[in-house]
Amino acid sequence: MNITTPTLRSSTRDLSAKLTAVLKDLKPGQRIRITQRVRVGSQEWPAIVTGTFRDVNYLVTGLATDRVTEDDIVVATVHFTKKNR
């Protein structure tokens, strides 16, 4: 029997099965490091942050609320706490 983990949806496409599995395996209180690519104009660089995982949730941006509510952009978000410095 082959049981697959359903993928998470983010905006108009599903997250990859690999990323979905990583996100679903995270436990509250676990230390995580997130690397995000930041792009401004033609330049791009990594932004790295570490913290304590809290939850995976969804952010509804409200970009399309003046049209049809089903068209809202929905983004999967990772919630975590950073240490104060």
Backbone torsions as a table, in degrees:
resi	resn	phi	psi	omega
1	MET	NA	132.2	-179.7
2	ASN	-109.5	110.8	179.2
3	ILE	-103.7	123.3	179.9
4	THR	-107.6	147.0	176.6
5	THR	-80.7	126.4	177.3
6	PRO	-61.3	142.6	-179.6
7	THR	-79.5	154.3	174.6
8	LEU	-84.7	146.6	177.3
9	ARG	-98.2	140.4	175.7
10	SER	-139.6	121.4	-174.3
11	SER	49.8	-118.9	-172.7
12	THR	-99.2	5.5	-179.1
13	ARG	-142.5	160.5	177.6
14	ASP	-78.0	148.2	170.6
15	LEU	-72.9	154.7	-179.9
16	SER	-61.7	154.9	179.1
17	ALA	-60.6	-36.7	-179.6
18	LYS	-64.7	-46.9	179.6
19	LEU	-67.4	-39.2	177.0
20	THR	-58.7	-44.0	180.0
21	ALA	-63.1	-42.2	178.8
22	VAL	-62.0	-47.3	-178.1
23	LEU	-64.3	-38.8	-179.2
24	LYS	-73.0	-22.7	179.1
25	ASP	-83.4	-13.4	-179.2
26	LEU	-67.9	141.1	179.4
27	LYS	-117.5	140.8	176.9
28	PRO	-53.8	136.4	-179.0
29	GLY	93.5	-10.9	-180.0
30	GLN	-75.1	138.6	177.4
31	ARG	-76.7	134.7	-180.0
32	ILE	-133.3	156.4	172.9
33	ARG	-127.4	126.3	-178.2
34	ILE	-113.9	131.1	174.9
35	THR	-115.1	124.0	-179.7
36	GLN	-123.1	139.4	175.9
37	ARG	-85.9	126.1	178.3
38	VAL	-106.4	131.6	-179.1
39	ARG	-127.3	128.4	174.0
40	VAL	-130.2	117.0	-176.3
41	GLY	61.7	-127.5	-179.8
42	SER	-95.5	-1.1	-179.7
43	GLN	-96.5	146.1	-179.8
44	GLU	-143.0	140.4	178.4
45	TRP	-150.8	159.5	179.1
46	PRO	-83.3	142.7	172.0
47	ALA	-116.7	118.5	-175.4
48	ILE	-113.6	132.5	179.6
49	VAL	-138.4	144.0	176.6
50	THR	-119.9	151.9	179.6
51	GLY	-174.4	-168.7	-179.2
52	THR	-107.5	121.4	-177.3
53	PHE	-62.7	137.7	175.8
54	ARG	-115.2	-49.9	-171.8
55	ASP	-170.6	159.8	167.3
56	VAL	-111.1	129.7	-178.2
57	ASN	-142.1	-170.5	-179.6
58	TYR	-123.1	142.7	176.7
59	LEU	-113.5	121.2	175.2
60	VAL	-96.2	116.5	-171.9
61	THR	-75.8	-24.2	-178.3
62	GLY	77.2	12.4	-178.6
63	LEU	-62.0	-27.8	-174.1
64	ALA	-115.5	19.2	-174.2
65	THR	-66.7	-19.4	177.9
66	ASP	-81.5	-7.4	178.0
67	ARG	-107.1	-112.5	179.9
68	VAL	-108.2	128.5	-176.0
69	THR	-59.8	-26.4	178.5
70	GLU	-68.0	-15.0	-179.8
71	ASP	-89.6	-0.2	179.6
72	ASP	-55.4	144.9	176.0
73	ILE	-82.7	123.2	-179.8
74	VAL	-115.7	127.2	-175.5
75	VAL	-122.9	129.8	174.0
76	ALA	-69.8	133.2	-178.5
77	THR	-127.7	143.7	176.2
78	VAL	-101.0	121.6	178.8
79	HIS	-98.9	130.9	179.1
80	PHE	-150.3	165.7	-179.6
81	THR	-114.3	129.8	176.2
82	LYS	-95.7	151.2	174.1
83	LYS	-71.5	140.1	173.7
84	ASN	-75.2	142.7	179.9
85	ARG	-113.0	NA	NA
